[in-house]
Amino acid sequence: MYTIDTRIKDQSFNALQVQKLVKTDHIEILSISLEKGAVFPKHTSATDAELVVLQGCIVFHINKKDFELSTQEHFSFPKEVAHWVEATEDSKFLIIR
C-alpha cells in the first residue's frame, strides 16, 4: 500500500545522523543530517553515488578539492575515492547509490 515516510523531516540535527531509507538489489538511499560544524569522516563509497542537498550548506572534500553545495544542488562522485563532508550550517542531504 501507499505510505508517507517522514524520517527525513523528523531527522534531528545532532552531530551526524545517518538513516537508510531504501535498500534493494539495485539502489540504496541514505538520508544524512549534519549539525553545523559536524563532519562526516573520511570514507569511500562502494559504488558511484549521487548527493542531493535538501537543506543547508555543506563542503564536500574529494581529491584535494573542496565543493561548496547548498539547498537543491546535486553532486556526483565516483566509487572508491576517499571523501569527507563538513556542514557550514545545519544540513540534510540524500546519498543515492
Summary of the structure (lengths in Angstrom):
residues: 97
radius of gyration: 13.1
end to end distance: 24.8
largest distance: 45.8
contacts: 268
relative contact order: 0.29
helix: 4%
strand: 56%
